[in-house]
Amino acid sequence: MLRSVLLYTALVLGANAASAADVDWDAAKAGLPKLVQSSDPAPVGTTEFTDPDGGTHSLADYQGQIVLLNFWATWCAPCREEMPALDELQTELGGDDFQVVTIATGRNAVPKIHDFFDEVGVTSLPILLDPRQQLAREMGVVGLPVSVLIDRDGNEIARLMGDDDWASDPAKELIRQLSAP
């Protein structure tokens, strides 16, 4: 019995490693030059964040999915440039295997978030809040925007500081590779 458990565990770990090996990180970095792959993927923060209705959430809610976590704010000019691309990525590839999770960190009034989304044409992204920047601090966010790629096991596998074109072909291909079974 113990042998079976060890064999099964080894197969599962090997399958996860094989999936990570199938990602063409060089091509991803060529298209997203500010993307930095984690040399030692570590678990993401556990601090809860909220939605406009006061519901609480955590990154553990997305376990089993690939997540592109984006920290942003309504006053952030690069966020304004990047948000439509994140929306397009979610619209095209979001589903059971992948989610774009946008978290407004710091003081961002919900009506201002709605105005921001209306102004830049965002229709597919969630409104999630980290008003005291607790999750952002736990995850080492020091500027905005910051995007963090999270694997199915809840580990940070890459980070991009600043804005980029998440609707580009290299970005979409990266997400497809990460989401592949």
C-alpha positions in Angstrom: 0.0 0.0 0.0 2.7 2.4 1.0 4.5 1.6 -2.3 1.4 2.5 -4.3 1.1 5.8 -2.5 4.7 6.7 -3.1 4.5 5.7 -6.7 1.3 7.7 -7.2 2.8 10.8 -5.5 5.9 10.5 -7.7 3.8 10.3 -10.8 1.8 13.4 -9.8 4.9 15.4 -9.0 6.5 14.3 -12.2 3.4 15.3 -14.2 3.4 18.8 -12.6 7.1 19.2 -13.4 6.5 18.0 -17.0 3.8 20.6 -17.5 6.1 23.4 -16.3 8.8 22.1 -18.6 6.4 22.5 -21.6 6.3 26.3 -21.2 8.5 28.2 -23.7 9.7 30.8 -21.2 12.2 32.3 -23.7 9.4 33.1 -26.2 7.2 34.5 -23.4 10.0 36.8 -22.2 10.6 37.9 -25.8 7.0 39.0 -26.0 6.8 40.2 -22.4 10.3 41.5 -21.7 9.6 42.5 -18.1 8.4 39.0 -17.2 10.7 37.4 -14.6 10.3 33.6 -14.0 10.5 32.5 -10.4 13.7 30.5 -9.9 12.1 28.8 -6.8 8.3 29.0 -7.0 6.8 29.8 -3.6 3.3 29.8 -2.2 1.4 33.0 -2.7 0.0 35.2 0.1 -2.9 34.0 2.3 -4.3 37.4 3.3 -8.0 37.8 2.5 -9.3 40.5 0.2 -12.9 41.6 -0.4 -15.5 42.3 -3.0 -17.8 45.4 -3.1 -20.5 43.5 -1.3 -18.2 42.8 1.7 -17.6 39.2 0.8 -14.1 37.8 1.6 -11.9 35.9 -0.7 -8.4 34.5 -0.8 -6.1 33.2 -3.5 -6.8 29.7 -2.2 -10.2 30.1 -3.9 -8.4 29.7 -7.2 -6.6 26.5 -6.4 -6.4 24.2 -9.4 -6.5 27.1 -11.9 -3.7 29.1 -13.5 -4.1 32.7 -12.3 -2.8 36.0 -13.6 -3.1 38.2 -10.5 -2.9 41.9 -11.1 -2.5 44.6 -8.5 -3.7 48.0 -9.7 -5.3 51.3 -8.6 -7.7 53.8 -10.2 -5.1 56.6 -10.0 -2.4 54.5 -11.8 -1.8 55.7 -15.4 0.0 52.5 -16.5 -2.9 50.5 -15.0 -5.3 52.4 -17.3 -3.1 51.4 -20.3 -2.9 47.7 -19.2 -6.4 47.0 -18.0 -8.1 46.6 -21.5 -5.5 44.0 -22.4 -6.1 42.1 -19.2 -9.9 42.3 -20.0 -9.3 40.9 -23.5 -7.2 38.1 -22.1 -9.9 37.1 -19.6 -12.6 37.3 -22.3 -10.7 35.1 -24.7 -9.0 32.6 -22.4 -10.7 32.9 -19.0 -12.7 29.8 -17.8 -12.3 26.8 -15.6 -8.5 26.5 -16.2 -7.5 30.1 -16.2 -8.6 33.4 -14.5 -7.4 37.0 -14.6 -7.8 38.2 -11.0 -7.6 42.0 -10.6 -7.3 43.5 -7.1 -7.5 47.2 -6.5 -5.0 47.9 -3.8 -5.0 50.9 -1.5 -7.8 53.5 -1.4 -10.0 52.9 -4.4 -13.7 53.8 -4.0 -16.0 51.4 -5.7 -17.8 54.1 -7.7 -14.4 55.2 -9.0 -13.6 51.6 -10.0 -16.8 51.4 -11.9 -16.0 54.7 -13.6 -12.5 53.5 -14.4 -13.8 50.2 -15.9 -16.4 52.1 -18.0 -13.8 54.6 -19.3 -11.4 51.9 -20.4 -14.0 49.4 -21.6 -13.5 46.7 -19.0 -16.4 44.2 -19.0 -15.0 40.8 -17.9 -12.8 41.5 -14.9 -13.8 41.2 -11.2 -13.8 44.1 -8.8 -11.8 42.9 -5.8 -10.4 45.1 -3.1 -7.3 45.2 -0.9 -7.9 48.6 0.8 -5.2 48.4 3.4 -2.7 46.8 1.0 -2.3 43.8 3.2 -2.1 41.2 0.5 0.0 43.5 -1.7 2.5 44.0 1.1 2.5 40.2 1.9 3.3 39.6 -1.7 6.1 42.2 -1.9 4.2 44.7 -4.2 6.1 48.0 -4.1 4.7 49.7 -7.2 1.8 49.4 -9.6 0.8 47.7 -11.7 2.2 44.3 -10.8 1.1 41.0 -12.4 1.9 37.6 -10.8 1.4 34.3 -12.5 0.3 31.6 -10.2 0.3 27.9 -10.9 -2.5 25.4 -10.1 -0.8 24.6 -6.8 -0.9 28.2 -5.6 2.8 29.0 -6.2 4.1 32.2 -7.8 5.9 31.1 -11.0 6.5 34.5 -12.6 6.1 38.2 -12.0 5.9 41.3 -14.2 6.4 44.7 -12.7 4.9 47.5 -14.7 2.4 47.3 -17.5 2.5 45.2 -20.6 0.4 43.9 -23.4 -1.3 40.8 -21.9 -3.5 40.6 -25.0 -0.4 40.0 -27.2 0.1 36.7 -29.0 3.1 35.8 -26.8 1.1 36.4 -23.6 -1.8 34.4 -24.9 0.5 31.5 -25.9 2.1 31.6 -22.5 -1.3 31.2 -20.8 -2.3 28.4 -23.3 0.9 26.5 -22.4 0.4 27.0 -18.7 -3.2 25.9 -18.9 -2.6 22.8 -21.1 -3.5 19.6 -19.3 
